Amino acid sequence: HFGSICDHISTNLDAWADWAANDSPQEIEQHLPCDYEDEFELQYFHKLLLLKCFCPEKILFGMAEYVQLSLGECFIVFPAATMGEIYADTTHATPIVFVLSTGADPTGML
């Protein structure tokens, strides 16, 4: 599928640079430059390979989109636990411990 990708990129360098600089090149609506995916009958997985090469910081978002397209949204949405559910799992000998990442704010759950 990618036999002529180097020639295509060098011929259409500005279009490929614009695609890579896009805020969300991983979205299904964002087509590859110059109809490359239609011309070579690429699937979304092939687009992920190009995304990994050009925009490695976007691959996580692209994988989430791929899982959603392939398996469904229920595989990428994680239901948040409520304080009631968390409290139900505790005892007098089992404390609640929150491990927070930078920017996390659990006060909305309280």
Legacy VTK file of the C-alpha trace (Angstrom):
# vtk DataFile Version 3.0
C-alpha trace
ASCII
DATASET POLYDATA
POINTS 110 float
0.000 0.000 0.000
2.866 2.385 0.700
5.070 1.592 -2.299
5.145 5.148 -3.647
4.677 7.040 -0.391
8.119 8.676 -0.501
7.545 10.000 -4.014
4.050 11.168 -3.098
5.305 13.014 -0.003
8.204 14.671 -1.818
5.898 15.755 -4.647
3.215 17.086 -2.257
5.375 18.183 0.665
3.293 21.233 1.614
0.051 19.242 1.685
1.615 16.550 3.904
3.107 19.185 6.207
-0.310 20.841 6.534
-1.917 17.481 7.344
0.701 16.711 10.002
0.355 20.199 11.508
-3.434 19.876 11.736
-4.857 19.863 15.276
-6.515 16.486 14.756
-5.080 14.540 11.817
-6.248 11.296 13.445
-9.939 12.015 12.920
-11.688 9.913 10.315
-12.946 13.079 8.590
-9.367 14.280 8.055
-8.327 12.678 4.806
-4.730 12.170 3.819
-3.305 14.757 1.416
-4.205 14.621 -2.279
-6.673 11.757 -1.757
-3.806 9.374 -1.036
-5.988 6.986 0.977
-8.594 6.745 -1.790
-6.010 6.333 -4.521
-4.270 3.445 -2.745
-7.357 2.031 -0.957
-5.978 2.533 2.534
-7.908 1.506 5.613
-7.924 3.513 8.846
-5.233 1.223 10.279
-2.897 2.272 7.449
-3.611 5.874 8.358
-2.563 5.059 11.929
0.811 3.884 10.656
1.322 7.197 8.896
0.092 9.041 11.972
2.715 7.239 14.063
5.426 8.408 11.651
4.290 12.006 11.234
2.508 12.798 14.516
3.532 10.347 17.258
1.923 12.609 19.864
-1.478 11.958 18.237
-1.286 8.157 18.081
-3.132 7.671 21.383
-6.090 9.657 20.047
-5.912 7.787 16.762
-5.945 4.418 18.540
-8.992 5.478 20.551
-10.764 6.409 17.322
-9.742 3.084 15.757
-11.093 1.113 18.725
-14.315 3.105 18.630
-14.733 2.464 14.900
-13.863 -1.224 15.179
-15.403 -2.292 18.483
-17.718 0.499 19.574
-17.750 3.434 21.943
-18.308 1.284 25.023
-14.671 0.140 24.734
-13.231 3.645 25.076
-15.557 5.276 27.611
-14.723 4.458 31.197
-17.589 5.035 33.619
-16.561 7.118 36.608
-17.153 5.577 40.004
-19.334 7.528 42.389
-18.400 8.187 45.993
-21.289 5.941 47.036
-19.814 3.007 45.100
-16.352 3.687 46.474
-17.632 4.011 50.041
-19.575 0.761 49.750
-16.265 -1.066 49.164
-14.680 0.264 52.363
-14.662 -0.996 55.935
-13.213 0.359 59.165
-9.960 -1.387 58.185
-10.011 -0.479 54.480
-9.305 3.189 53.829
-10.000 5.149 50.673
-6.800 6.229 48.949
-6.885 8.601 45.979
-3.899 8.633 43.676
-4.153 11.829 41.689
-2.335 12.903 38.588
-1.405 16.475 37.834
-4.510 18.539 37.248
-6.921 15.963 38.657
-9.591 17.424 40.942
-11.843 14.929 42.764
-13.839 17.586 44.610
-16.632 17.293 42.058
-17.205 13.716 43.263
-17.576 14.732 46.897
LINES 1 111
110 0 1 2 3 4 5 6 7 8 9 10 11 12 13 14 15 16 17 18 19 20 21 22 23 24 25 26 27 28 29 30 31 32 33 34 35 36 37 38 39 40 41 42 43 44 45 46 47 48 49 50 51 52 53 54 55 56 57 58 59 60 61 62 63 64 65 66 67 68 69 70 71 72 73 74 75 76 77 78 79 80 81 82 83 84 85 86 87 88 89 90 91 92 93 94 95 96 97 98 99 100 101 102 103 104 105 106 107 108 109
